[in-house]
């Protein structure tokens, strides 16, 4: 089993594993309609949500975390390890998928960008992944900015690829970054320390 990359400090944020006490707070903003405007799952079942978060510590592919600012949990980050595409014999567990949800009280304060950068740092440093992707709704300009500030490049523009309850069929973007690109941006080794 791969060890956790947390805790990790990124600027003023502390990324760490979620405690049992954090889960109820996470749930309050995870099911907030304003937060869920661009989410595919616009709400989650509380019991399922609790069970999923409690399972993170024993998973060897789910490295979700919480972001703490001044002793307050302000966001949740998702980092899942996955297999890429390829022919038989392809190396396994070389890719990551990231995502984030920020408490609306802390939106617009750089939390999402710092969290995304921390997730990438963990993916390429501690977890030694080769490639990381993230997706967002094309109309979610805040997430577009976050992913681009984090150094990811837009790889795909899916035309009307998902249904939005208010907007109808909407476009989506997929972003990606390779370990070597991350290393070039940050000028340091991406290997495990």
N, CA, C and O atoms as a DFTB+ gen file, in Angstrom:
772 C
 N C O
     1  1       0.842      -1.188       0.000
     2  2       0.000       0.000       0.000
     3  2       0.883       1.247       0.000
     4  3       1.864       1.323       0.740
     5  1       0.532       2.209      -0.824
     6  2       1.270       3.463      -0.919
     7  2       0.960       4.326       0.296
     8  3      -0.195       4.432       0.710
     9  1       1.985       4.939       0.863
    10  2       1.757       5.798       2.029
    11  2       1.131       7.116       1.600
    12  3       1.265       7.543       0.453
    13  1       0.459       7.738       2.526
    14  2      -0.238       8.996       2.277
    15  2       0.761      10.134       2.047
    16  3       1.799      10.189       2.706
    17  1       0.451      11.039       1.118
    18  2       1.302      12.210       0.920
    19  2       1.017      13.323       1.929
    20  3       1.695      14.351       1.931
    21  1       0.028      13.122       2.774
    22  2      -0.399      14.164       3.720
    23  2       0.204      13.897       5.095
    24  3       0.374      12.741       5.482
    25  1       0.523      14.938       5.821
    26  2       0.241      16.359       5.601
    27  2       1.253      17.008       4.647
    28  3       2.391      16.562       4.504
    29  1       0.785      18.072       4.009
    30  2       1.608      18.827       3.065
    31  2       1.199      20.290       3.169
    32  3       0.016      20.617       3.077
    33  1       2.166      21.158       3.359
    34  2       1.864      22.587       3.431
    35  2       2.083      23.203       2.056
    36  3       3.110      22.984       1.414
    37  1       1.087      23.983       1.615
    38  2       1.151      24.705       0.339
    39  2       0.758      26.144       0.640
    40  3      -0.422      26.452       0.809
    41  1       1.736      27.008       0.706
    42  2       1.456      28.393       1.091
    43  2       0.832      28.416       2.478
    44  3       1.391      27.861       3.424
    45  1      -0.322      29.057       2.602
    46  2      -0.987      29.149       3.905
    47  2      -1.913      27.966       4.183
    48  3      -2.511      27.890       5.256
    49  1      -2.037      27.039       3.225
    50  2      -2.911      25.871       3.416
    51  2      -2.128      24.686       3.962
    52  3      -0.964      24.469       3.623
    53  1      -2.803      23.932       4.815
    54  2      -2.292      22.647       5.259
    55  2      -3.213      21.582       4.667
    56  3      -4.402      21.536       4.984
    57  1      -2.658      20.725       3.803
    58  2      -3.428      19.617       3.250
    59  2      -3.173      18.416       4.151
    60  3      -2.025      18.072       4.430
    61  1      -4.245      17.784       4.601
    62  2      -4.119      16.673       5.530
    63  2      -5.261      15.700       5.331
    64  3      -6.253      15.999       4.666
    65  1      -5.097      14.517       5.927
    66  2      -6.176      13.537       5.887
    67  2      -7.360      14.079       6.678
    68  3      -7.180      14.809       7.653
    69  1      -8.557      13.724       6.261
    70  2      -9.759      14.151       6.969
    71  2      -9.914      13.346       8.250
    72  3      -9.671      12.140       8.269
    73  1     -10.315      14.015       9.307
    74  2     -10.639      13.324      10.552
    75  2     -12.149      13.080      10.576
    76  3     -12.898      13.682       9.806
    77  1     -12.575      12.209      11.449
    78  2     -14.004      11.933      11.587
    79  2     -14.755      13.233      11.856
    80  3     -15.852      13.435      11.336
    81  1     -14.174      14.109      12.658
    82  2     -14.812      15.378      12.984
    83  2     -14.954      16.330      11.808
    84  3     -15.803      17.220      11.842
    85  1     -14.142      16.164      10.767
    86  2     -14.212      17.045       9.591
    87  2     -15.373      16.694       8.670
    88  3     -15.882      17.555       7.952
    89  1     -15.784      15.459       8.689
    90  2     -16.711      14.956       7.668
    91  2     -18.048      15.690       7.691
    92  3     -18.594      15.998       6.632
    93  1     -18.580      15.972       8.865
    94  2     -19.867      16.683       8.935
    95  2     -19.752      18.083       8.340
    96  3     -20.661      18.544       7.648
    97  1     -18.635      18.759       8.609
    98  2     -18.444      20.096       8.028
    99  2     -18.336      20.001       6.498
   100  3     -18.923      20.816       5.787
   101  1     -17.598      19.020       5.995
   102  2     -17.469      18.849       4.549
   103  2     -18.839      18.653       3.915
   104  3     -19.124      19.200       2.849
   105  1     -19.670      17.882       4.568
   106  2     -21.002      17.586       4.053
   107  2     -21.862      18.838       3.960
   108  3     -22.689      18.943       3.054
   109  1     -21.688      19.785       4.868
   110  2     -22.513      20.999       4.838
   111  2     -22.276      21.797       3.567
   112  3     -23.225      22.332       2.993
   113  1     -21.034      21.888       3.118
   114  2     -20.845      22.640       1.875
   115  2     -20.877      21.757       0.644
   116  3     -21.097      22.269      -0.454
   117  1     -20.668      20.451       0.775
   118  2     -20.777      19.559      -0.395
   119  2     -22.197      19.550      -0.938
   120  3     -22.385      19.456      -2.151
   121  1     -23.196      19.645      -0.080
   122  2     -24.587      19.626      -0.535
   123  2     -25.204      21.026      -0.652
   124  3     -26.424      21.155      -0.753
   125  1     -24.384      22.055      -0.638
   126  2     -24.855      23.431      -0.819
   127  2     -25.153      23.650      -2.306
   128  3     -24.264      23.463      -3.137
   129  1     -26.385      24.043      -2.662
   130  2     -26.736      24.225      -4.082
   131  2     -25.811      25.186      -4.839
   132  3     -25.538      24.974      -6.021
   133  1     -25.334      26.226      -4.177
   134  2     -24.432      27.171      -4.853
   135  2     -23.100      26.496      -5.203
   136  3     -22.540      26.741      -6.271
   137  1     -22.604      25.657      -4.312
   138  2     -21.359      24.939      -4.552
   139  2     -21.541      23.929      -5.673
   140  3     -20.634      23.700      -6.473
   141  1     -22.715      23.334      -5.721
   142  2     -22.986      22.252      -6.670
   143  2     -23.450      22.714      -8.044
   144  3     -23.813      21.884      -8.878
   145  1     -23.446      23.996      -8.293
   146  2     -23.961      24.510      -9.564
   147  2     -23.331      23.813     -10.765
   148  3     -24.029      23.523     -11.736
   149  1     -22.039      23.539     -10.723
   150  2     -21.372      22.921     -11.862
   151  2     -20.936      21.481     -11.603
   152  3     -20.164      20.920     -12.382
   153  1     -21.414      20.886     -10.533
   154  2     -21.063      19.496     -10.240
   155  2     -22.010      18.558     -11.000
   156  3     -23.187      18.871     -11.186
   157  1     -21.486      17.411     -11.435
   158  2     -22.358      16.418     -12.062
   159  2     -23.258      15.766     -11.025
   160  3     -24.440      15.537     -11.280
   161  1     -22.698      15.465      -9.849
   162  2     -23.508      14.975      -8.725
   163  2     -23.865      16.200      -7.902
   164  3     -23.038      16.711      -7.148
   165  1     -25.106      16.675      -8.047
   166  2     -25.498      17.925      -7.400
   167  2     -25.787      17.771      -5.915
   168  3     -25.946      18.768      -5.211
   169  1     -25.856      16.553      -5.436
   170  2     -25.942      16.309      -4.002
   171  2     -25.454      14.889      -3.754
   172  3     -25.403      14.061      -4.664
   173  1     -25.102      14.632      -2.515
   174  2     -24.641      13.296      -2.149
   175  2     -25.453      12.804      -0.962
   176  3     -25.897      13.595      -0.129
   177  1     -25.643      11.507      -0.892
   178  2     -26.294      10.895       0.246
   179  2     -25.345      11.011       1.442
   180  3     -24.192      10.589       1.348
   181  1     -25.804      11.570       2.557
   182  2     -24.911      11.769       3.700
   183  2     -24.226      10.487       4.184
   184  3     -23.032      10.509       4.482
   185  1     -24.947       9.389       4.265
   186  2     -24.339       8.144       4.747
   187  2     -23.267       7.634       3.782
   188  3     -22.207       7.180       4.212
   189  1     -23.543       7.709       2.484
   190  2     -22.564       7.285       1.478
   191  2     -21.335       8.178       1.555
   192  3     -20.203       7.698       1.498
   193  1     -21.565       9.481       1.684
   194  2     -20.465      10.446       1.790
   195  2     -19.585      10.115       2.997
   196  3     -18.361      10.067       2.872
   197  1     -20.183       9.892       4.140
   198  2     -19.419       9.554       5.349
   199  2     -18.611       8.273       5.141
   200  3     -17.429       8.210       5.481
   201  1     -19.258       7.264       4.584
   202  2     -18.595       5.974       4.353
   203  2     -17.407       6.134       3.405
   204  3     -16.343       5.565       3.648
   205  1     -17.577       6.906       2.325
   206  2     -16.496       7.114       1.363
   207  2     -15.311       7.821       2.019
   208  3     -14.165       7.431       1.795
   209  1     -15.567       8.852       2.823
   210  2     -14.464       9.565       3.474
   211  2     -13.768       8.699       4.506
   212  3     -12.545       8.757       4.638
   213  1     -14.526       7.900       5.238
   214  2     -13.906       7.020       6.236
   215  2     -13.047       5.947       5.585
   216  3     -12.119       5.437       6.213
   217  1     -13.343       5.593       4.326
   218  2     -12.582       4.558       3.614
   219  2     -11.276       5.079       3.019
   220  3     -10.417       4.281       2.646
   221  1     -11.107       6.380       2.923
   222  2      -9.913       6.952       2.284
   223  2      -8.630       6.464       2.949
   224  3      -7.676       6.116       2.252
   225  1      -8.583       6.431       4.253
   226  2      -7.338       6.090       4.950
   227  2      -6.860       4.667       4.668
   228  3      -5.679       4.370       4.843
   229  1      -7.759       3.785       4.235
   230  2      -7.346       2.408       3.946
   231  2      -7.257       2.118       2.441
   232  3      -7.012       0.980       2.040
   233  1      -7.456       3.138       1.621
   234  2      -7.407       2.958       0.168
   235  2      -5.979       3.086      -0.352
   236  3      -5.183       3.858       0.182
   237  1      -5.662       2.324      -1.397
   238  2      -4.350       2.504      -2.020
   239  2      -4.459       3.260      -3.342
   240  3      -3.483       3.348      -4.088
   241  1      -5.650       3.809      -3.637
   242  2      -5.819       4.615      -4.845
   243  2      -6.489       5.968      -4.580
   244  3      -6.431       6.853      -5.434
   245  1      -7.111       6.144      -3.436
   246  2      -7.823       7.381      -3.109
   247  2      -7.011       8.149      -2.070
   248  3      -6.840       7.695      -0.939
   249  1      -6.511       9.325      -2.475
   250  2      -5.720      10.157      -1.586
   251  2      -6.397      11.510      -1.379
   252  3      -5.754      12.559      -1.421
   253  1      -7.715      11.460      -1.153
   254  2      -8.465      12.680      -0.876
   255  2      -7.955      13.300       0.420
   256  3      -7.410      12.616       1.287
   257  1      -8.145      14.611       0.526
   258  2      -7.643      15.335       1.691
   259  2      -8.556      16.511       1.994
   260  3      -9.456      16.834       1.219
   261  1      -8.312      17.136       3.117
   262  2      -8.961      18.403       3.425
   263  2      -7.887      19.484       3.409
   264  3      -6.704      19.221       3.627
   265  1      -8.336      20.708       3.146
   266  2      -7.445      21.870       3.174
   267  2      -7.837      22.719       4.371
   268  3      -8.995      23.102       4.542
   269  1      -6.845      22.999       5.186
   270  2      -7.069      23.755       6.412
   271  2      -6.367      25.102       6.281
   272  3      -5.221      25.180       5.839
   273  1      -7.070      26.154       6.672
   274  2      -6.521      27.507       6.676
   275  2      -6.801      28.102       8.047
   276  3      -7.958      28.210       8.451
   277  1      -5.768      28.483       8.755
   278  2      -5.930      29.062      10.101
   279  2      -6.820      28.185      10.983
   280  3      -7.726      28.678      11.654
   281  1      -6.549      26.883      10.971
   282  2      -7.249      25.887      11.793
   283  2      -8.707      25.654      11.385
   284  3      -9.456      25.014      12.123
   285  1      -9.118      26.166      10.218
   286  2     -10.471      25.931       9.701
   287  2     -10.386      25.084       8.440
   288  3      -9.553      25.350       7.573
   289  1     -11.235      24.070       8.327
   290  2     -11.303      23.281       7.100
   291  2     -12.078      24.105       6.083
   292  3     -13.242      24.440       6.299
   293  1     -11.416      24.430       4.962
   294  2     -11.995      25.346       3.977
   295  2     -12.266      24.697       2.623
   296  3     -12.890      25.308       1.755
   297  1     -11.798      23.459       2.439
   298  2     -11.985      22.803       1.139
   299  2     -11.681      21.322       1.266
   300  3     -11.083      20.873       2.243
   301  1     -12.105      20.575       0.257
   302  2     -11.743      19.166       0.142
   303  2     -11.095      18.960      -1.216
   304  3     -11.516      19.536      -2.219
   305  1     -10.075      18.136      -1.227
   306  2      -9.362      17.833      -2.464
   307  2      -9.430      16.356      -2.760
   308  3      -9.447      15.524      -1.853
   309  1      -9.470      16.039      -4.034
   310  2      -9.560      14.650      -4.481
   311  2      -8.353      14.323      -5.346
   312  3      -7.999      15.078      -6.252
   313  1      -7.736      13.203      -5.060
   314  2      -6.601      12.720      -5.842
   315  2      -6.732      11.207      -5.907
   316  3      -6.483      10.500      -4.931
   317  1      -7.127      10.732      -7.070
   318  2      -7.302       9.298      -7.287
   319  2      -6.259       8.801      -8.270
   320  3      -5.990       9.447      -9.283
   321  1      -5.674       7.657      -7.969
   322  2      -4.719       7.023      -8.873
   323  2      -5.484       6.097      -9.809
   324  3      -6.382       5.368      -9.388
   325  1      -5.112       6.140     -11.086
   326  2      -5.797       5.332     -12.090
   327  2      -4.786       4.760     -13.080
   328  3      -3.629       5.177     -13.127
   329  1      -5.248       3.807     -13.857
   330  2      -4.453       3.288     -14.963
   331  2      -4.726       4.153     -16.181
   332  3      -5.849       4.616     -16.378
   333  1      -3.717       4.371     -16.989
   334  2      -3.904       5.086     -18.237
   335  2      -4.399       4.138     -19.319
   336  3      -4.814       3.015     -19.032
   337  1      -4.352       4.592     -20.544
   338  2      -4.746       3.749     -21.673
   339  2      -3.493       3.152     -22.289
   340  3      -2.424       3.763     -22.249
   341  1      -3.619       1.966     -22.855
   342  2      -2.464       1.386     -23.525
   343  2      -2.645      -0.087     -23.811
   344  3      -3.618      -0.715     -23.394
   345  1      -1.708      -0.601     -24.511
   346  2      -1.715      -2.006     -24.891
   347  2      -1.279      -2.873     -23.716
   348  3      -0.785      -2.358     -22.713
   349  1      -1.462      -4.192     -23.837
   350  2      -1.033      -5.083     -22.757
   351  2       0.426      -4.856     -22.388
   352  3       1.266      -4.611     -23.254
   353  1       0.718      -4.940     -21.092
   354  2       2.062      -4.708     -20.596
   355  2       2.304      -3.280     -20.149
   356  3       3.379      -2.957     -19.643
   357  1       1.300      -2.418     -20.334
   358  2       1.426      -1.018     -19.948
   359  2       1.612      -0.910     -18.433
   360  3       0.963      -1.638     -17.682
   361  1       2.478      -0.025     -17.981
   362  2       2.618       0.179     -16.539
   363  2       1.283       0.601     -15.926
   364  3       0.532       1.371     -16.523
   365  1       0.999       0.093     -14.733
   366  2      -0.256       0.396     -14.052
   367  2      -0.056       1.509     -13.034
   368  3       1.057       1.780     -12.583
   369  1      -1.163       2.140     -12.690
   370  2      -1.201       3.153     -11.636
   371  2      -0.208       4.295     -11.878
   372  3       0.554       4.673     -10.989
   373  1      -0.235       4.828     -13.086
   374  2       0.692       5.896     -13.447
   375  2      -0.001       7.251     -13.586
   376  3       0.661       8.273     -13.772
   377  1      -1.326       7.259     -13.497
   378  2      -2.065       8.497     -13.723
   379  2      -2.885       8.879     -12.513
   380  3      -3.264       8.030     -11.705
   381  1      -3.154      10.158     -12.398
   382  2      -3.998      10.669     -11.332
   383  2      -5.105      11.528     -11.889
   384  3      -5.003      12.073     -12.988
   385  1      -6.157      11.640     -11.118
   386  2      -7.284      12.524     -11.429
   387  2      -7.497      13.389     -10.194
   388  3      -7.624      12.872      -9.084
   389  1      -7.536      14.698     -10.386
   390  2      -7.736      15.598      -9.244
   391  2      -9.043      16.363      -9.373
   392  3      -9.606      16.506     -10.458
   393  1      -9.503      16.847      -8.233
   394  2     -10.677      17.706      -8.155
   395  2     -10.693      18.392      -6.802
   396  3      -9.884      18.068      -5.932
   397  1     -11.594      19.326      -6.617
   398  2     -11.640      20.101      -5.386
   399  2     -13.018      20.714      -5.234
   400  3     -13.719      20.964      -6.214
   401  1     -13.391      20.951      -3.992
   402  2     -14.619      21.677      -3.665
   403  2     -14.247      22.607      -2.515
   404  3     -13.697      22.172      -1.504
   405  1     -14.553      23.893      -2.684
   406  2     -14.193      24.911      -1.698
   407  2     -15.441      25.388      -0.961
   408  3     -16.482      25.623      -1.575
   409  1     -15.328      25.528       0.349
   410  2     -16.384      26.115       1.166
   411  2     -16.657      27.517       0.605
   412  3     -15.720      28.301       0.453
   413  1     -17.925      27.854       0.292
   414  2     -18.204      29.150      -0.336
   415  2     -17.744      30.357       0.481
   416  3     -17.512      31.425      -0.086
   417  1     -17.608      30.211       1.795
   418  2     -17.086      31.310       2.617
   419  2     -15.661      31.679       2.239
   420  3     -15.211      32.793       2.506
   421  1     -14.945      30.735       1.611
   422  2     -13.533      30.950       1.300
   423  2     -13.266      30.997      -0.206
   424  3     -12.112      30.984      -0.635
   425  1     -14.323      31.052      -0.999
   426  2     -14.178      31.116      -2.453
   427  2     -13.574      32.457      -2.865
   428  3     -13.811      33.482      -2.225
   429  1     -12.791      32.434      -3.941
   430  2     -12.210      33.661      -4.467
   431  2     -11.000      34.170      -3.697
   432  3     -10.577      35.311      -3.887
   433  1     -10.434      33.321      -2.818
   434  2      -9.300      33.741      -1.993
   435  2      -8.042      32.933      -2.301
   436  3      -7.097      32.938      -1.512
   437  1      -8.022      32.239      -3.437
   438  2      -6.843      31.473      -3.822
   439  2      -6.771      30.079      -3.230
   440  3      -5.793      29.364      -3.454
   441  1      -7.788      29.676      -2.476
   442  2      -7.786      28.355      -1.840
   443  2      -7.755      27.252      -2.890
   444  3      -6.958      26.319      -2.785
   445  1      -8.619      27.351      -3.905
   446  2      -8.692      26.294      -4.921
   447  2      -7.381      26.170      -5.689
   448  3      -6.934      25.056      -5.962
   449  1      -6.765      27.275      -6.036
   450  2      -5.498      27.230      -6.773
   451  2      -4.400      26.593      -5.918
   452  3      -3.652      25.743      -6.402
   453  1      -4.302      26.997      -4.664
   454  2      -3.292      26.395      -3.779
   455  2      -3.570      24.911      -3.578
   456  3      -2.643      24.101      -3.558
   457  1      -4.839      24.554      -3.429
   458  2      -5.196      23.153      -3.251
   459  2      -4.842      22.344      -4.497
   460  3      -4.256      21.267      -4.387
   461  1      -5.189      22.850      -5.679
   462  2      -4.855      22.145      -6.928
   463  2      -3.340      21.974      -7.056
   464  3      -2.871      20.903      -7.442
   465  1      -2.580      23.006      -6.741
   466  2      -1.112      22.900      -6.799
   467  2      -0.600      21.869      -5.804
   468  3       0.324      21.118      -6.114
   469  1      -1.185      21.823      -4.620
   470  2      -0.782      20.832      -3.629
   471  2      -1.102      19.416      -4.069
   472  3      -0.309      18.500      -3.848
   473  1      -2.259      19.230      -4.692
   474  2      -2.621      17.911      -5.210
   475  2      -1.633      17.472      -6.290
   476  3      -1.233      16.309      -6.331
   477  1      -1.245      18.392      -7.154
   478  2      -0.268      18.069      -8.198
   479  2       1.106      17.779      -7.595
   480  3       1.799      16.861      -8.031
   481  1       1.487      18.555      -6.608
   482  2       2.776      18.310      -5.949
   483  2       2.817      16.923      -5.311
   484  3       3.827      16.227      -5.402
   485  1       1.730      16.526      -4.672
   486  2       1.652      15.189      -4.073
   487  2       1.666      14.115      -5.149
   488  3       2.313      13.079      -4.992
   489  1       0.952      14.361      -6.241
   490  2       0.864      13.373      -7.327
   491  2       2.225      13.124      -7.960
   492  3       2.603      11.974      -8.184
   493  1       2.957      14.181      -8.249
   494  2       4.224      14.027      -8.949
   495  2       5.402      13.797      -8.013
   496  3       6.406      13.209      -8.416
   497  1       5.294      14.247      -6.790
   498  2       6.362      14.054      -5.825
   499  2       6.196      12.741      -5.094
   500  3       6.826      11.742      -5.442
   501  1       5.376      12.742      -4.112
   502  2       5.219      11.581      -3.231
   503  2       4.706      10.337      -3.961
   504  3       5.209       9.236      -3.736
   505  1       3.711      10.507      -4.830
   506  2       3.102       9.344      -5.489
   507  2       3.790       8.968      -6.797
   508  3       3.506       7.910      -7.359
   509  1       4.685       9.810      -7.287
   510  2       5.499       9.517      -8.473
   511  2       4.664       9.159      -9.701
   512  3       5.001       8.239     -10.446
   513  1       3.565       9.902      -9.904
   514  2       2.714       9.656     -11.068
   515  2       3.328      10.281     -12.307
   516  3       4.191      11.154     -12.217
   517  1       2.877       9.828     -13.453
   518  2       3.386      10.284     -14.743
   519  2       2.530      11.394     -15.342
   520  3       3.042      12.276     -16.033
   521  1       1.210      11.347     -15.072
   522  2       0.260      12.262     -15.722
   523  2      -0.922      12.465     -14.800
   524  3      -1.345      11.534     -14.114
   525  1      -1.466      13.689     -14.778
   526  2      -2.641      13.999     -13.971
   527  2      -3.634      14.769     -14.831
   528  3      -3.257      15.638     -15.617
   529  1      -4.917      14.430     -14.665
   530  2      -5.988      15.112     -15.390
   531  2      -6.988      15.722     -14.412
   532  3      -7.059      15.338     -13.245
   533  1      -7.752      16.677     -14.918
   534  2      -8.859      17.294     -14.178
   535  2      -9.878      17.757     -15.200
   536  3      -9.518      18.143     -16.312
   537  1     -11.130      17.722     -14.834
   538  2     -12.205      18.141     -15.743
   539  2     -13.045      19.223     -15.091
   540  3     -13.144      19.302     -13.866
   541  1     -13.649      20.057     -15.929
   542  2     -14.581      21.068     -15.425
   543  2     -15.571      21.430     -16.525
   544  3     -15.339      21.181     -17.708
   545  1     -16.659      22.012     -16.107
   546  2     -17.651      22.532     -17.026
   547  2     -17.052      23.777     -17.683
   548  3     -16.436      24.594     -16.999
   549  1     -17.220      23.932     -18.975
   550  2     -16.625      25.079     -19.686
   551  2     -17.177      26.413     -19.186
   552  3     -16.496      27.435     -19.270
   553  1     -18.399      26.409     -18.669
   554  2     -18.989      27.634     -18.135
   555  2     -18.506      27.959     -16.724
   556  3     -18.810      29.033     -16.205
   557  1     -17.766      27.060     -16.103
   558  2     -17.250      27.276     -14.756
   559  2     -15.899      27.993     -14.873
   560  3     -14.839      27.382     -14.738
   561  1     -15.966      29.280     -15.122
   562  2     -14.754      30.063     -15.386
   563  2     -13.793      30.076     -14.210
   564  3     -12.582      30.181     -14.407
   565  1     -14.311      29.971     -12.988
   566  2     -13.421      29.934     -11.816
   567  2     -12.540      28.684     -11.863
   568  3     -11.340      28.769     -11.600
   569  1     -13.117      27.529     -12.192
   570  2     -12.318      26.302     -12.267
   571  2     -11.369      26.326     -13.456
   572  3     -10.250      25.820     -13.361
   573  1     -11.789      26.896     -14.555
   574  2     -10.898      27.046     -15.710
   575  2      -9.649      27.816     -15.281
   576  3      -8.529      27.405     -15.584
   577  1      -9.842      28.938     -14.572
   578  2      -8.707      29.760     -14.112
   579  2      -7.827      28.978     -13.140
   580  3      -6.601      29.031     -13.230
   581  1      -8.451      28.253     -12.211
   582  2      -7.681      27.480     -11.218
   583  2      -6.772      26.482     -11.914
   584  3      -5.577      26.429     -11.624
   585  1      -7.321      25.692     -12.826
   586  2      -6.542      24.650     -13.485
   587  2      -5.428      25.239     -14.341
   588  3      -4.331      24.683     -14.401
   589  1      -5.701      26.354     -14.998
   590  2      -4.663      26.994     -15.802
   591  2      -3.585      27.636     -14.924
   592  3      -2.402      27.571     -15.259
   593  1      -3.975      28.254     -13.807
   594  2      -2.981      28.805     -12.878
   595  2      -2.109      27.702     -12.288
   596  3      -0.934      27.923     -11.997
   597  1      -2.683      26.521     -12.113
   598  2      -1.922      25.395     -11.563
   599  2      -0.955      24.808     -12.586
   600  3      -0.177      23.913     -12.255
   601  1      -0.994      25.303     -13.826
   602  2      -0.050      24.859     -14.849
   603  2      -0.576      23.786     -15.776
   604  3       0.166      23.271     -16.611
   605  1      -1.844      23.441     -15.643
   606  2      -2.403      22.394     -16.500
   607  2      -2.790      22.983     -17.853
   608  3      -3.140      24.159     -17.956
   609  1      -2.721      22.150     -18.884
   610  2      -3.094      22.590     -20.224
   611  2      -4.427      21.972     -20.609
   612  3      -4.737      20.843     -20.228
   613  1      -5.203      22.717     -21.362
   614  2      -6.486      22.185     -21.836
   615  2      -6.205      21.206     -22.970
   616  3      -5.626      21.570     -23.994
   617  1      -6.621      19.966     -22.772
   618  2      -6.406      18.913     -23.764
   619  2      -7.652      18.591     -24.568
   620  3      -7.562      18.142     -25.711
   621  1      -8.789      18.815     -23.985
   622  2     -10.018      18.398     -24.654
   623  2     -11.115      19.414     -24.408
   624  3     -11.263      19.948     -23.309
   625  1     -11.878      19.666     -25.459
   626  2     -13.087      20.482     -25.358
   627  2     -14.219      19.594     -25.832
   628  3     -14.382      19.364     -27.030
   629  1     -15.004      19.095     -24.882
   630  2     -16.147      18.248     -25.222
   631  2     -17.356      19.119     -25.503
   632  3     -17.847      19.810     -24.611
   633  1     -17.836      19.092     -26.728
   634  2     -18.963      19.923     -27.132
   635  2     -20.263      19.262     -26.660
   636  3     -20.567      18.121     -27.008
   637  1     -21.016      20.021     -25.857
   638  2     -22.281      19.534     -25.305
   639  2     -22.147      18.111     -24.763
   640  3     -22.952      17.237     -25.085
   641  1     -21.133      17.888     -23.946
   642  2     -20.853      16.541     -23.461
   643  2     -21.516      16.202     -22.131
   644  3     -21.416      15.066     -21.669
   645  1     -22.194      17.169     -21.504
   646  2     -22.896      16.849     -20.268
   647  2     -24.158      17.697     -20.122
   648  3     -24.278      18.781     -20.694
   649  1     -25.079      17.170     -19.344
   650  2     -26.368      17.825     -19.126
   651  2     -26.316      18.654     -17.854
   652  3     -25.862      18.177     -16.814
   653  1     -26.785      19.909     -17.937
   654  2     -26.872      20.805     -16.788
   655  2     -28.343      21.147     -16.589
   656  3     -29.027      21.537     -17.536
   657  1     -28.832      21.002     -15.356
   658  2     -30.255      21.187     -15.075
   659  2     -30.774      22.561     -15.481
   660  3     -31.911      22.663     -15.942
   661  1     -29.983      23.620     -15.326
   662  2     -30.406      24.976     -15.685
   663  2     -30.054      25.353     -17.116
   664  3     -30.824      26.038     -17.789
   665  1     -28.895      24.908     -17.580
   666  2     -28.343      25.380     -18.845
   667  2     -28.553      24.438     -20.026
   668  3     -28.267      24.807     -21.165
   669  1     -29.048      23.230     -19.773
   670  2     -29.201      22.245     -20.849
   671  2     -27.863      21.578     -21.141
   672  3     -27.040      21.408     -20.241
   673  1     -27.648      21.204     -22.388
   674  2     -26.385      20.559     -22.783
   675  2     -25.272      21.591     -22.776
   676  3     -25.385      22.639     -23.412
   677  1     -24.198      21.297     -22.059
   678  2     -23.086      22.241     -21.915
   679  2     -21.773      21.573     -22.300
   680  3     -21.653      20.348     -22.310
   681  1     -20.801      22.406     -22.615
   682  2     -19.470      21.936     -22.973
   683  2     -18.644      21.656     -21.715
   684  3     -18.882      22.228     -20.651
   685  1     -17.680      20.771     -21.868
   686  2     -16.761      20.466     -20.779
   687  2     -15.329      20.538     -21.262
   688  3     -15.053      20.374     -22.451
   689  1     -14.426      20.783     -20.340
   690  2     -12.998      20.817     -20.641
   691  2     -12.294      19.733     -19.836
   692  3     -12.675      19.436     -18.704
   693  1     -11.262      19.148     -20.435
   694  2     -10.365      18.282     -19.679
   695  2      -8.980      18.899     -19.752
   696  3      -8.500      19.280     -20.820
   697  1      -8.350      18.987     -18.587
   698  2      -7.000      19.517     -18.464
   699  2      -6.056      18.384     -18.082
   700  3      -6.480      17.380     -17.510
   701  1      -4.779      18.549     -18.399
   702  2      -3.782      17.542     -18.031
   703  2      -2.420      18.211     -17.876
   704  3      -2.178      19.317     -18.360
   705  1      -1.545      17.493     -17.180
   706  2      -0.154      17.910     -17.051
   707  2       0.670      16.653     -16.809
   708  3       0.254      15.745     -16.090
   709  1       1.850      16.622     -17.426
   710  2       2.791      15.509     -17.241
   711  2       3.788      15.862     -16.146
   712  3       4.020      17.036     -15.857
   713  1       4.369      14.845     -15.547
   714  2       5.381      15.062     -14.507
   715  2       6.519      15.933     -15.023
   716  3       6.990      16.821     -14.312
   717  1       6.964      15.688     -16.250
   718  2       8.094      16.478     -16.776
   719  2       7.699      17.947     -16.977
   720  3       8.539      18.836     -16.840
   721  1       6.421      18.206     -17.302
   722  2       5.956      19.591     -17.435
   723  2       5.918      20.271     -16.062
   724  3       6.311      21.428     -15.915
   725  1       5.438      19.529     -15.066
   726  2       5.402      20.052     -13.694
   727  2       6.821      20.387     -13.231
   728  3       7.060      21.434     -12.630
   729  1       7.748      19.487     -13.518
   730  2       9.143      19.685     -13.133
   731  2       9.711      20.924     -13.833
   732  3      10.430      21.706     -13.211
   733  1       9.398      21.108     -15.108
   734  2       9.905      22.272     -15.838
   735  2       9.355      23.579     -15.252
   736  3      10.072      24.577     -15.186
   737  1       8.104      23.573     -14.834
   738  2       7.484      24.769     -14.246
   739  2       8.091      25.076     -12.887
   740  3       8.361      26.234     -12.567
   741  1       8.304      24.040     -12.088
   742  2       8.721      24.226     -10.697
   743  2      10.206      24.034     -10.463
   744  3      10.697      24.289      -9.363
   745  1      10.930      23.587     -11.484
   746  2      12.375      23.509     -11.407
   747  2      12.920      22.612     -10.324
   748  3      13.996      22.867      -9.783
   749  1      12.189      21.570     -10.004
   750  2      12.714      20.623      -9.013
   751  2      12.274      19.226      -9.391
   752  3      11.363      19.035     -10.197
   753  1      12.923      18.278      -8.806
   754  2      12.623      16.875      -9.093
   755  2      11.211      16.523      -8.690
   756  3      10.707      17.002      -7.674
   757  1      10.574      15.687      -9.484
   758  2       9.233      15.219      -9.156
   759  2       9.281      13.834      -8.533
   760  3       8.237      13.243      -8.255
   761  1      10.467      13.318      -8.313
   762  2      10.592      11.977      -7.737
   763  2      10.257      12.000      -6.252
   764  3      10.287      13.045      -5.602
   765  1       9.939      10.823      -5.739
   766  2       9.652      10.691      -4.304
   767  2      10.855      11.163      -3.498
   768  3      12.005      10.954      -3.884
   769  1      10.564      11.799      -2.380
   770  2      11.677      12.250      -1.535
   771  2      11.950      11.249      -0.443
   772  3      12.852      11.452       0.370
